[in-house]
Amino acid sequence: MNKITIFLISFMIAIIFSGCEFKSDTNEVPKPLSKDEQVTLKMAVNFEFLALQDYMNYFSTKFPNLEIKVVSWKNVLAPGPAYNEELDAFIRTEQPDIILFDNNTTFGRWASEGYLFELDPLIKADKFDIENMNSKVIDYIKIKGGGKLFGLAPTFSSEALFYNKDLFDTYNIEYPHNQMSWEEVMQLAAHFPTEGDEKSRIYGFARNSDFNGFSMPFYMVKMMGEDSGLSFFDSTYTNMTIDTQGWKNIFELLLNGVKSGFIYDENNLKATNDTIQYPDVMRRNMFAVGRAAMTVDDFSFVNDRLEYAKQLDGISFPNWDVVSSPVQPALPNETKHFIVNELFGISAQSGNLRAAWEFIKFVNSEEAAKLQSKSGYSRNRLQTRTEYSKERDGRDLSPFYMLEPSSTDAAIMPPKLYMPLNRLISEEVNSLLIGEKTLDEALNVLQQKGQEELIKATLASE
């Protein structure tokens, strides 16, 4: 075989393999899309939600000849050691034009590895308004993209500390304030009376499990731990990290509150009991029925739990207000609960760049924000265009917006770990409350049994 033949074979192999990659360095701005143009877009998602169908329906009125096909990896992949490789393989096979990311870590990896089209040239060419979008969301997306925008998100999620102003006024207790630590929240909750009949007494703090099967101890421990910069396991999904002084402090906060009586203990509500009806669940949501001074929840609590509670007879509906969610004292401007989970990006190998951009541009437009602000689903989300999520019932919603997204991403818990860890934490907290174990013993059990469950969960996702 001569040198020319070898060169030609090598050249052809290089061309073939380069076609297998879905990276692109081009940032050329395509020509405008005609309304009469026939285009079929493919969108890859992890989950389909009501607003997505709304977006597609609105968009079809603008471009009636443009069809959008949705493919989902929800039932194909699960978080775990092989998640990245499996997702990459799924995208290579499906070759979507648009990808809807619900995982900011995955989005950041794709942006940094060149798998997404940079949107800055398109934004500039079309003079698309991002100035009136929440700057924290835009900055967060830029950080994930190494200073560039590889995606846009019409909504985001955040949490706040809800408090019942009437209860604070009744007992002459100072209102909570922004950027409190969990220790400060618990100290404030301890000022409320702990006596009274179980059917009518009040509590300083309550966080109910509602209908999703997770217990109060699991909710509280997970929430306070995350806000204190802790994780149940390391970022490699290899080792449990719960037998530490940091977690010991979290359990002590919870145990002290329950034993002292100012944290609502819903042991009488079995979250996995399928016969419980929603009105019954709502009547046991102590904040929604006016029997808890404080709770922490996301924005959906306003339009879901609180709106529903208004329909219940015989309750004292709370005169509520909000401050920022509790923070880690060392990082008082950050929160783990600022989540950008509807992040649209364009595959760098899309053959329908202009059509894909038109869809993303519409989803993130003022027109769409105005439409979605009136829909049931998006009334439970915070609009990135903050003009449409400034207040609710005359209450200032800025505490939901004030904290920055955390500078570090928490490891994503494998789905099959949730229920086992929920059960283990509930069992150990109950053992602690009745004095069967010391806290050190309980944490040791959680470390060992949690490690076993972590291994099972990660193996199940491979």
C-alpha positions in Angstrom: 0.0 0.0 0.0 1.6 3.3 -1.1 1.7 6.6 0.9 -1.0 8.2 -1.2 -3.5 5.4 -0.5 -2.7 5.4 3.2 -3.3 9.2 3.3 -6.6 8.9 1.5 -7.8 6.2 3.8 -6.8 8.2 6.8 -8.5 11.3 5.4 -11.8 9.4 4.8 -11.7 7.9 8.3 -11.2 11.4 9.8 -14.2 12.7 7.9 -16.4 9.8 8.9 -15.5 10.1 12.6 -15.9 13.8 12.6 -19.5 13.3 11.5 -20.1 11.2 14.6 -19.4 14.1 16.9 -22.2 16.6 17.7 -20.0 19.5 18.4 -19.9 22.7 16.4 -17.8 25.9 16.4 -20.0 27.9 14.0 -21.9 30.9 15.4 -23.4 32.0 12.1 -26.8 33.7 12.3 -29.3 32.0 10.0 -31.8 33.9 7.9 -35.3 34.6 9.3 -37.9 31.9 9.2 -40.9 32.3 7.0 -44.3 31.5 8.4 -45.0 29.4 5.4 -41.8 27.3 5.8 -42.4 23.6 6.4 -40.2 22.5 9.4 -40.2 19.6 11.8 -38.4 20.2 15.1 -37.4 17.5 17.5 -37.2 18.4 21.2 -35.6 16.1 23.8 -36.9 16.4 27.4 -36.7 14.6 30.7 -40.3 15.3 31.6 -43.3 16.8 29.8 -45.2 19.4 31.8 -48.4 21.4 31.1 -46.6 24.7 30.3 -44.6 22.9 27.5 -47.8 22.0 25.7 -49.0 25.6 26.2 -45.8 26.9 24.7 -46.2 24.6 21.7 -49.8 25.5 21.2 -49.0 29.3 21.3 -46.1 28.9 19.0 -48.1 26.9 16.4 -50.4 30.0 16.0 -47.3 32.0 14.9 -45.8 29.2 12.7 -48.6 26.9 11.7 -46.4 24.9 9.4 -43.8 24.1 12.0 -44.3 20.8 13.8 -42.6 19.9 17.1 -42.0 16.3 18.0 -41.1 15.5 21.7 -38.8 12.6 22.8 -38.3 11.9 26.4 -35.4 10.2 28.3 -37.4 10.1 31.6 -38.0 6.3 31.5 -34.7 5.5 29.8 -32.2 7.1 32.1 -31.8 7.6 35.9 -29.1 9.7 37.8 -26.1 7.6 38.6 -22.5 6.9 37.6 -23.4 6.2 34.0 -25.9 9.0 33.5 -23.7 11.3 31.5 -22.7 8.6 29.0 -26.2 7.3 28.6 -27.6 10.7 28.1 -25.0 11.5 25.4 -25.8 8.3 23.7 -29.5 9.1 23.8 -29.0 12.5 22.2 -26.7 11.1 19.6 -29.3 8.6 18.6 -32.3 10.9 18.7 -30.5 14.0 17.2 -32.9 16.6 18.6 -32.8 20.3 17.6 -33.8 21.5 21.1 -32.9 20.1 24.5 -34.9 21.0 27.6 -32.5 20.5 30.5 -33.8 20.0 34.0 -30.3 19.3 35.3 -28.0 22.4 35.5 -24.9 20.2 35.9 -25.6 18.4 32.6 -26.3 21.7 30.9 -23.0 23.1 32.1 -21.1 20.1 30.9 -22.8 20.2 27.5 -22.1 23.9 27.1 -18.4 23.6 28.1 -17.9 20.6 25.7 -19.3 22.4 22.7 -22.5 20.4 22.3 -24.8 23.5 22.4 -25.1 26.4 20.1 -24.2 29.8 21.6 -27.2 32.1 21.7 -25.4 35.4 22.1 -25.1 36.1 18.4 -28.7 35.3 17.8 -29.8 37.5 20.7 -27.7 40.3 19.4 -28.8 39.9 15.8 -32.5 39.9 16.7 -32.1 42.5 19.5 -33.9 40.0 21.8 -34.6 41.6 25.1 -32.9 39.9 28.0 -32.4 43.0 30.1 -35.9 42.6 31.6 -35.2 39.0 32.5 -34.1 38.1 36.1 -30.4 39.0 36.2 -29.6 36.1 38.6 -31.0 33.6 36.2 -29.1 35.0 33.3 -25.9 35.3 35.2 -26.3 31.7 36.5 -26.8 30.4 32.9 -23.7 32.4 31.8 -21.6 30.9 34.6 -22.6 27.4 33.5 -21.6 28.4 29.9 -18.2 29.9 30.8 -19.4 33.5 30.4 -21.7 32.8 27.3 -25.4 32.0 27.0 -26.0 28.5 25.7 -29.6 28.5 26.9 -32.5 30.5 28.2 -35.1 29.7 30.9 -38.6 31.2 31.1 -39.2 30.2 34.7 -37.3 29.2 37.8 -38.0 27.8 41.3 -37.0 29.2 44.7 -38.0 28.9 48.3 -38.9 31.3 51.1 -39.7 31.3 54.8 -43.5 31.8 55.2 -44.7 33.3 58.4 -48.1 34.0 60.0 -48.2 37.7 60.9 -51.2 37.3 63.2 -49.6 34.7 65.3 -46.4 36.8 65.7 -48.6 39.8 66.7 -50.7 37.8 69.1 -47.7 36.6 71.1 -45.7 39.9 70.6 -42.8 38.1 68.9 -40.6 39.9 66.4 -41.2 38.9 62.7 -38.5 36.8 61.0 -36.1 38.6 58.7 -34.2 37.8 55.5 -31.1 35.6 55.5 -31.7 33.9 58.8 -29.8 30.7 59.7 -31.7 27.6 60.7 -30.5 28.0 64.2 -32.1 31.5 64.3 -35.3 30.1 62.8 -35.5 27.4 65.5 -34.7 30.0 68.2 -37.6 32.1 67.0 -40.0 29.1 66.8 -39.1 28.3 70.4 -40.8 31.5 71.6 -44.2 30.2 70.7 -46.3 28.4 73.4 -46.1 24.6 73.4 -49.1 23.8 75.5 -52.7 23.2 74.5 -55.0 20.6 73.0 -53.5 18.6 70.1 -56.5 19.5 67.9 -56.2 23.2 68.4 -52.7 24.2 69.7 -50.2 26.1 67.6 -46.6 25.4 66.7 -43.6 27.6 66.1 -42.7 25.7 62.9 -44.2 23.0 60.7 -43.2 21.3 57.5 -45.8 18.8 56.4 -45.1 15.8 54.0 -48.4 16.2 52.2 -49.1 13.5 49.5 -45.7 12.5 48.2 -44.8 9.8 50.7 -41.9 11.6 52.4 -41.9 12.0 56.1 -41.4 15.2 58.2 -38.0 14.0 59.6 -36.7 13.3 56.1 -38.0 16.6 54.8 -36.6 18.6 57.7 -33.2 16.9 57.9 -32.7 17.1 54.1 -33.8 20.8 53.9 -31.7 22.0 56.9 -28.7 20.0 55.8 -28.7 21.3 52.2 -29.1 24.9 53.5 -26.1 24.3 55.7 -24.0 23.1 52.8 -24.2 19.4 53.6 -25.0 16.4 51.4 -26.0 12.8 52.2 -23.3 11.4 49.9 -20.3 12.5 47.9 -20.5 13.8 44.3 -19.3 10.4 42.9 -22.3 8.6 44.4 -19.8 6.3 46.1 -19.9 7.1 49.8 -22.5 8.2 52.3 -21.4 11.2 54.3 -24.1 11.4 57.1 -22.0 10.3 60.1 -20.4 13.8 60.6 -20.5 16.6 63.1 -22.4 18.8 60.6 -25.2 16.3 60.2 -25.2 15.7 64.0 -25.9 19.4 64.5 -28.8 19.2 62.1 -30.4 16.2 63.8 -29.9 17.9 67.2 -31.8 21.0 65.9 -34.7 18.8 64.8 -34.8 16.6 67.9 -34.7 19.6 70.2 -37.6 21.2 68.4 -39.8 18.1 68.4 -39.0 17.2 72.0 -39.7 20.8 73.1 -43.0 20.9 71.3 -42.5 23.8 69.0 -41.9 21.7 65.8 -45.0 19.9 64.6 -44.5 16.1 64.7 -46.9 14.6 62.2 -46.3 11.0 63.3 -50.1 10.6 63.4 -50.2 11.2 59.6 -49.0 8.2 57.7 -47.8 9.7 54.4 -48.0 6.4 52.6 -51.6 5.8 53.5 -53.4 5.7 50.1 -56.9 6.2 51.7 -56.1 9.7 53.0 -57.9 12.4 50.9 -56.5 15.8 50.0 -58.8 17.8 52.3 -57.6 15.6 55.2 -54.0 16.2 54.2 -54.6 20.0 54.0 -56.2 20.1 57.4 -53.0 18.7 58.8 -50.9 21.3 57.1 -50.4 23.4 60.2 -49.4 26.5 58.4 -52.1 26.5 55.8 -54.8 26.2 58.5 -53.3 28.9 60.7 -51.8 26.7 63.4 -48.1 27.2 62.7 -46.1 30.4 62.9 -43.6 29.5 60.2 -42.9 27.0 57.3 -40.5 26.9 54.4 -41.7 26.0 50.9 -41.4 27.0 47.3 -43.6 29.4 45.3 -46.2 26.7 44.5 -47.3 26.7 48.1 -49.0 30.0 47.5 -51.3 28.9 44.7 -51.6 25.2 45.7 -51.8 24.7 49.5 -52.8 28.2 50.5 -55.4 28.7 47.8 -57.0 25.3 48.6 -57.0 26.0 52.3 -59.2 29.0 51.8 -62.0 26.6 50.8 -61.8 24.7 54.1 -64.4 25.3 56.8 -63.5 25.9 60.4 -59.9 27.0 60.0 -58.1 30.2 60.7 -56.6 31.1 57.3 -53.1 32.6 57.9 -52.3 36.3 57.3 -49.1 35.3 55.6 -46.0 37.0 54.4 -42.5 35.9 53.3 -38.8 36.5 53.9 -35.9 34.7 52.3 -35.3 31.0 52.9 -32.8 30.2 55.6 -29.1 30.4 54.6 -25.7 29.1 55.5 -24.1 31.8 57.7 -20.8 31.5 55.8 -22.7 32.1 52.5 -25.6 34.4 53.4 -26.3 35.5 49.8 -26.7 32.0 48.4 -29.3 29.3 48.4 -29.4 25.7 47.2 -33.1 26.1 46.3 -32.7 28.6 43.5 -33.2 26.1 40.7 -33.3 26.8 36.9 -35.1 23.6 35.8 -36.7 24.6 32.5 -33.5 25.5 30.5 -33.8 25.4 26.7 -30.8 24.9 24.6 -30.1 24.2 20.9 -28.0 21.3 19.8 -24.9 22.4 18.0 -25.7 19.9 15.2 -29.2 21.0 14.6 -30.1 21.4 11.0 -33.0 23.7 12.0 -31.2 26.4 13.8 -33.5 29.3 12.9 -36.7 27.4 13.7 -35.2 26.2 17.0 -34.2 29.7 18.0 -37.6 31.1 17.1 -39.2 28.6 19.5 -36.7 29.3 22.3 -37.1 33.1 21.7 -40.9 32.8 21.9 -40.8 30.7 25.1 -38.7 33.3 26.8 -40.6 36.3 25.3 -42.7 38.9 27.2 -45.7 37.7 25.3 -45.3 34.1 26.6 -44.6 35.3 30.1 -47.8 37.3 30.0 -49.8 34.3 28.8 -48.2 31.9 31.3 -48.7 34.3 34.2 -52.4 33.7 33.8 -52.2 29.9 33.5 -52.6 27.5 36.4 -49.2 25.8 36.0 -47.1 28.9 35.7 -48.8 30.6 38.5 -46.9 28.0 40.6 -43.6 29.1 39.1 -41.6 32.2 39.2 -41.3 34.0 35.9 -37.7 34.9 34.7 -39.4 38.0 33.4 -39.9 39.4 36.9 -42.6 41.9 35.8 -45.1 39.0 36.0 -44.1 37.6 39.4 -43.6 40.7 41.5 -46.5 40.3 43.9 -49.3 38.1 44.9 -52.4 39.3 46.7 -50.6 42.6 47.5 -47.6 40.7 49.1 -44.1 41.5 47.9 -42.5 38.4 46.4 -38.9 39.8 46.2 -37.7 37.4 49.0 -38.0 34.6 46.4 -35.7 36.5 44.1 -33.1 38.0 46.5 -30.7 35.1 47.1 -28.1 34.0 44.5 -28.0 30.4 43.1 -25.5 28.4 45.1 -21.9 28.5 43.7 -21.7 24.7 44.0 -24.2 22.2 42.7 -25.5 19.5 45.0 -25.2 15.9 43.9 -28.4 14.6 42.4 -29.9 11.9 44.6 -30.6 8.7 42.6 -34.4 8.3 42.5 -34.3 4.8 44.0 -32.5 6.2 47.1 -35.3 8.6 48.2 -37.7 6.2 49.7 -35.1 3.9 51.5 -33.4 7.0 53.0 -36.8 8.5 53.9 -37.6 5.2 55.8 -34.2 5.0 57.5 -34.2 8.6 58.7 -37.8 8.3 60.0 -37.0 5.1 61.8 -33.9 6.5 63.5 -35.5 9.8 64.4 -38.4 7.8 66.0 -35.9 5.7 67.9 -34.2 8.9 69.2 -37.4 10.5 70.3 -38.4 7.5 72.4 -34.8 7.2 73.8 -33.9 3.8 72.3 -30.6 5.1 70.9 -28.0 7.8 71.2 -27.6 10.2 68.3 -24.1 8.8 67.6 -25.6 5.3 67.4 -28.4 6.5 65.1 -25.9 8.3 62.8 -23.8 5.2 62.6 -26.8 3.1 61.5 -27.7 5.7 58.9 -24.1 5.7 57.6 -24.0 1.9 57.3 -27.5 1.1 56.1 -27.5 4.3 53.9 -24.3 3.1 52.3 -26.0 -0.2 51.4 -29.0 1.5 49.9 -26.7 3.9 48.0 -24.9 1.0 46.4 -28.3 -0.6 45.4 -29.6 2.7 44.0 -26.5 3.3 41.9 -26.4 -0.3 40.6 -30.1 0.0 39.7 -29.4 3.1 37.6 -26.6 1.5 35.6 
